[in-house]
């Protein structure tokens, strides 16, 4: 295949979720949260087994590690928003299912955007 015929692949770099309930961080109101695609180092001190089971503290620690939100701000997320984020976290843990998971959440009414870069 020539370079012109090569298919451009998209690599997921993160996910942005529009929050149902905004969160104040300092003087700024946040209406969305972006979770960057995690690397192994983002899991320091986090139990993958507990994360997979939806352990609230582990999910909040993970969110703080892959977003620009400090843990006290993550703790102020509504339960509905945290539950939606937990589903996204599971998608990160099982990357082959992330696209399908996000599509399903979008079909249920969630406003989620996959962040991607294109690679040849």
N, C-alpha and C positions, 0 to 999 in steps of 0.2 A: 504494500500500500504506500502511495506517495504521501509526502507531508501534507499536501493539499487535501488528500482524501482521508487523513486521520480524523477521527471523531474527537471533538472537544468534550472532555469530561468535566463535570462539575464536582468540586470537592466541597462538602459541607464544612463550614468554619464556625457555625454557631446557629442559634435559634433565638428569635425575638418574640416574646409573648406580650400582647396587650393585656394589662391587668384589668380585672373587673373592678377592683377597688384600689385607687392610687395610694402610694406610700410617700410620706414626707421624709426626706433625708436632708437634715439641716433646714435650709430655707427653701429647698426645691421640692416640688411635687413630681413624683415619677409615675407615669401612666403605663410604662412598659419596662420589661427587664430583658436584657440580652445575656444569654448563657453561651460562653465560648465553648467550642469543641474541646473536651477535656483531654489532657495528657496524663500519663501515668503519675507524674509529680503532683498533679492536682489532688490525688487521692491519699496523700500523706496524712495519716491519722484518721482515715475514713475506712470503715469496714465495708468491703464490697458486698458481702453477704447481707449485712444490715441495710445497706443502701438498696439492694434489690428487693428486700422485704418491705421497704417504705418507712424504715425507722425515721421518725420526724427529725431528731437531732442530726442524724447522719445526712439526711437530705438537705437540711439547712446549712450544715457545714460545707457540703458539696457546692451548693448554690453560691455561697460566699466565696468559695475557691475559684469558681469559673465565671463569676460576674464581677462588676466593679462595686458591689454592695458589701458593706461591712456586716458581720453577723447580727448586730443589734437591729439593723434595718431589715434584714431577711426575716427576723423574728416578728416583724410587724406586718408581714403579708397576711392576707385573709386566708382562711382555710381552703376556700375554693381555689384561689390562685396557687396556693402551695400544692394542692392536689394536682392541678394542671401541670405545674412544674415537675412534680414527681413523675408524671407520665413521660415528660420530655427527658428526664434523667434516665428513665428506663430505656428510652430510645438511644441515648448516648451509650449505655452499657451494651446494647445489642444493635450496633450500627446498621446492620443489614435491614432492620425493621424500622429505622427512624423515619424514612419517607412515608411508609404506610401508616405509622403511628401519627405523624403530623397531619396527614390527609384525613384520617379518622377524626382527630380533634377539630380540624377545620370544619368538617362536615357537621360536627355537633355544635358549631357556632363559635368556637374559639378563634381569635385573631392571632395567628401564628405565621411567622415568616422565616423560612430557611435562609441563612446567609451562606453564600457560596463564592468560590473563586473558580475560574476556569483554567484548566490545564490541558495541554496537548498530549 
